[in-house]
Amino acid sequence: SFDSRGQVQSTDLGDHVLWVVEQLEPVQIHIASLLSQKDIHAELTIVFSLFTREWNASLSPQVLRRIASLNILLGVSIYHLSYPEEQSESAVGVIR
């Protein structure tokens, strides 16, 4: 497990993903060896925990090519975190 928090001083998604890719590339041969075994799968999962409902991000073609060259899946999980005052409202279905 890799976590770019504390390693990358940027709010740009691409910078964080690039940092993770740079950690994986030196061991790419070992990753490929593991993936060649039966029932072994790898995934780079980007997890967002946001206090905002709207957020935009993108990855450059260069970063996407580097991820693809690792031959691993790219997953994305996005979690909307409620502020305490929104928790009771969301329980009754209030939409803003």
Secondary structure, 3 states (H helix, E strand, C coil): CCCCCCCCCCCCHHHHHHHHHHHHHHHHHHHHHHHCCCCCCCEEEEEEEECCCCCCCCCCHHHHHHHHHCCCEEEEEEEECCCHHHHHHHHCCCCC
